[in-house]
Amino acid sequence: MLAAALPLALVAGAFVSNTAEAKRSPDCDRQCLAGIADQYFAALTARDPSKVPAAPGIKYTETGKFKKLGEGIWKTVTGAPTYRLSLYDPGTGGIGVHAVVPEGAKLTLMAVRMKVENRKLTEVESILIPEDASTVMKEPRKLTSVSQNFKRKIPFAERDSRYALMAAADGYFRAFETEGTPEYVKAPLLFETLRYENGMQTTNAAVGNFPPSSATQQFDGGAFKGAVVADRRYPVVDREVGAVMSLVRFGEGDAPLSKMNADGPLVGSTFMSEIFAVSQGKIVEVQAMWIPPLEQLATPFPVDSVPVSDDDYRKERTLPPAPAAPR
């Protein structure tokens, strides 16, 4: 199970070489990443991909399908985002965004993961949920302002580590996969934890004919028993905000979901992006965007951890370089 493999992946990541880290553009700080994200959405609004600070050979996807930058929603968007939640990860050059953009009279939910190297975008991965999609629940018009849980600036001494943030997100998925079984492991949740799915509040509020229930009550009651969460990735970790973006493939019940099939599609699954706000190891809010693909597709990018060396932590605190090891 991926949950069990995660700690080993993270430990292995800690020994990545400084050369590999340099490729992730450590010279592009938070302000730099925010500027690149602004440029991207300004270019999208203008339908002009030439305005994107793109590296040669940039990879671009929409809900699992590789396309040329400028195709797909670039031809149909009709205005600037009406909502935009953004995370920035200077240590890895990662940008994570949940947004709502207009396409004529309808709105489209958009989850976007970007990768920056040498101040250029090398990857843009998006999940699109049109307002008229019949396969998912959604309330994009309720996404009008970003929650304070994703706008805060946590004092340095109070920030969770990168790995603690990732572990909280992975613990959430572990609860999905073990609930209703003797192996059930509770998710690191608060009673008041809020979850929104495609703009719809699904905890602590009535949903359809179901009365209000907390996220913990839903897990403890086995509401999602049989769920499988595959191809887990945590590509954007924003320690200043205390949030992490995950990208996963999600299947429910008896859906024939094939786990970890890098060379082929994951049958019966959805593309999902979840952004978790975490405080002292506990999840306080979840913003999820998800949709089943129109056709069976493989996860478009490699499934692996995003390592960060100790030097990134030192740079954040403006400490001197670590002393050389004695010979």
Secondary structure as UniProt FT lines:
FT   HELIX           2..13
FT   TURN            14..15
FT   HELIX           18..22
FT   TURN            23..24
FT   TURN            26..27
FT   HELIX           30..46
FT   HELIX           49..51
FT   STRAND          54..62
FT   TURN            63..64
FT   STRAND          65..67
FT   TURN            69..70
FT   HELIX           72..75
FT   STRAND          83..89
FT   TURN            90..93
FT   STRAND          94..103
FT   TURN            104..105
FT   STRAND          106..117
FT   TURN            118..119
FT   STRAND          120..130
FT   TURN            131..132
FT   HELIX           140..142
FT   HELIX           148..150
FT   HELIX           156..158
FT   HELIX           162..178
FT   TURN            179..180
FT   TURN            182..183
FT   STRAND          189..197
FT   TURN            198..199
FT   STRAND          200..201
FT   TURN            208..209
FT   HELIX           215..220
FT   TURN            221..226
FT   STRAND          228..238
FT   TURN            239..242
FT   STRAND          243..251
FT   TURN            253..254
FT   TURN            262..263
FT   TURN            267..268
FT   STRAND          270..279
FT   TURN            280..281
FT   STRAND          282..291
FT   HELIX           310..316
FT   TURN            317..318
//
